[in-house]
Amino acid sequence: MVVVGEGALALPPFGPPSVRASQQKNQRGGIISKAIFLIFVVFVIGLLYVARHPILRACGRIWIVDENPVRSDAIIVLGDDNYDGDRATKAAELLKAGWAPRIVASGRFLRSYSSIADLTEHDLSDRGVPVDAILKLTHRAENTREEIDVIRRLANEKHWHKLLIVTSNYHTRRTAFICGRMFPQDVEVRVIAAPDADYNPDTWWQTREGEKLFLHELAGYVVAMWEVRRQ
């Protein structure tokens, strides 16, 4: 132990000059590192801001699957069409183009005497689809997976092996995912995207309805993955 008494030479409180120089160098190095990191963060934020529209457009298009139609046994219109009846419009176009001889209007019951299938049937008739080419499929399905299960059982009963399923553009990827895991391999299902007046994949973030549909589909896809795996 070194005792510093009266008259003795006391060491500087921060150690010898070489230690102080090292400490100052480390401090300068830390400041420089933080400055570089801050510049990098600002650069990334600026880059994301400049590229935000292409990124958001790419995100909006993730949900869309639009397969080419083939000659099929039936065209299926999934329930809960929008106010303008865009799904019915697309299905009517496919029927008139000769891709299938009939359209199945799928829809859940709203009351004991009325269903969404009734509304879809009306929309199809308004678009020139003959009544005898429309098959109503009413059910109590509460989500897309349950509705696809009802359609799967119908296709099995009718011995259909090729189906065109029409739904809103933002809803197609979830529909394709569920169909790919619920239909047997001998049934070919193609998912057709109907343009939706409420969802434009290139500008969805600019409207409240577009944002709601995007987030709803994100949550719905996660739930569908969970439900299909549990089945």
Buried (B, 14 or more C-beta within 10 A) or exposed (E): EEEEEEEEEEEEEEEEEEEEEEEEEEEEEEEEEEEEEEEEEEEEEEEEEEEEEEEBBEBBBBBBBBBEBEEBBBBBBBBBBBEEBBBBBBBBBBBEEEBBEBBBBBBBBEEEEEBBBBBBBBBBBEBEBEEEBBBBBBBEBEBBBBBBBBBBEBBEEEEBBBBBBBBBBBBBBBBBBBBEBBBEEEBBBBBBBBBBEBBBBEEBBEEEEBEEBBEEBBEBBEBBBEBBEEE
